[in-house]
Amino acid sequence: MRWLGLLALGALGCTRAADIRADIRRGAVPGAQVEGVPFVAQRPDTCGAAALASVLQYGGLPASEPALAAALRTKPLGTQNTQL
């Protein structure tokens, strides 16, 4: 019986996802943008370090993606949330 509930939940989720995609296409979904946040390019598997560097630079602190990746011990699979 549990599978029936999961199936129903999945079907409801799919119909709502289509509605959300349609809202996004016509611009009905509100968004936010913070002006002045610097762009920091990432290398493969360093998105966490690059994002953190962007935030730190926005706050006026010197930060680079390579230095943060080394300090966070970024592995081949990327930076884990617990490392940030």
C-alpha positions in Angstrom: 0.0 0.0 0.0 2.9 2.3 0.7 3.9 2.3 -3.0 0.4 3.6 -3.9 0.9 6.7 -1.8 4.3 7.3 -3.3 2.9 6.9 -6.8 0.1 9.4 -6.0 2.7 11.8 -4.5 4.9 11.5 -7.5 2.1 12.2 -9.9 1.0 15.3 -8.0 4.6 16.5 -8.0 4.9 16.1 -11.8 1.8 18.2 -12.5 2.9 21.0 -10.2 6.4 21.0 -11.8 4.9 21.6 -15.2 2.9 24.6 -13.8 6.1 26.0 -12.2 8.0 25.7 -15.5 5.2 27.5 -17.3 5.3 30.3 -14.7 9.1 30.6 -15.1 8.8 30.9 -18.9 6.3 33.7 -18.7 8.2 35.6 -16.0 5.6 35.2 -13.3 8.1 33.8 -10.7 9.7 36.6 -8.6 13.4 36.6 -8.3 16.2 38.6 -6.7 19.6 39.8 -7.8 22.3 41.3 -5.7 24.3 43.9 -7.7 28.0 44.1 -7.3 28.8 40.5 -6.4 32.1 39.6 -8.2 32.2 36.7 -10.6 34.8 34.1 -9.6 35.4 31.4 -12.2 35.6 27.9 -11.0 37.7 25.0 -12.0 36.3 21.5 -12.2 35.0 20.4 -8.7 35.6 23.8 -7.1 32.1 25.4 -7.2 32.0 25.7 -3.4 35.3 27.5 -3.2 34.4 29.8 -6.1 31.0 30.7 -4.5 32.6 31.3 -1.1 35.3 33.5 -2.8 32.5 35.6 -4.5 30.8 36.2 -1.1 34.0 37.0 0.7 35.1 39.4 -2.1 31.7 41.1 -2.0 32.2 41.6 1.7 35.5 43.3 1.0 37.8 40.4 2.0 40.6 39.2 -0.2 39.8 35.7 -1.4 40.7 33.5 -4.3 39.2 30.3 -5.6 42.6 28.4 -5.7 43.5 29.5 -2.1 40.1 28.6 -0.7 40.0 25.2 -2.6 43.4 24.4 -1.0 42.3 25.6 2.5 39.0 23.6 2.3 40.9 20.5 1.1 38.6 20.3 -2.0 38.7 16.7 -3.3 38.1 15.4 -6.8 34.4 15.2 -6.0 34.2 18.8 -4.9 33.8 20.6 -1.7 31.3 19.2 0.8 29.0 21.5 2.8 30.6 20.6 6.0 33.9 21.9 4.7 32.5 25.4 4.1 
